[in-house]
Amino acid sequence: MSVEQAKGQEAEERYPFTTSNDAADKWEPVEAERAEPDGHMQRLMDAVAEAIDGGLFYTSDVFDAVAKSLGDYFEYPNDPEIRRVEGGVRGMEVYYARGALNARRERAANREAVKLFAVGQKLKELRFGVSRYSTGEVVGVFRESGEVKLHLTKRGSRNRWEITVGAARLPRPEAPVAPQPTRNDIPGQQALGM
């Protein structure tokens, strides 16, 4: 093996770092589910998942576990960002990988939870942020995105509010209602028949 081939192989065996400023641009399409992670990104996400599933929570603890797990593959000597960003460039990669992993898991939870909802269901005692609502009626179920559209009311108010939210954020209905076909069905959505 020639020296050039050895250097090329060594480069392939290392994680391809970017600057901390470019890390967001690299990870954003993966987090938004507009792109699949490449092999290096997936390997990093798997290491982050292993650390989180092992009970670690704090970013510095997750970073230490990932660095240990990936070893030389994840080394970055003379990191120019180490004083500017916790963990340097490697820390930013772990941070964005964790964000993409959390977004992926949240979408999966929403797609599973949305199966429990159908148009016409009534939910009680809902809270979104600091706002509380006495009732919510399901007016749309978006199975592909895992979201539910609700019309909300507050006790004593004539006002009505509308929100579309991930199904995993909602309380489980007491009894799931079988979806009723309507003449206005739109692919991926059950709409109220008018």
Secondary structure, 3 states (H helix, E strand, C coil): CCHHHHHHHHHHCCCCCCCHHHHHHHHHHHHCCCCCCCHHHHHHHHHHHHHHHCCCCCHHHHHHHHHHHHHHHHCCCCCCCCCCCCCHHHHHHHHHHHHHHHHHHHHHHHHHHHHHCCCCCEEEEEEECCEEEEEEEEEEEECCCCEEEEEEECCCCCCCEEEEEEHHHCCCCCCCCCCCCCCCCECCEEECCC
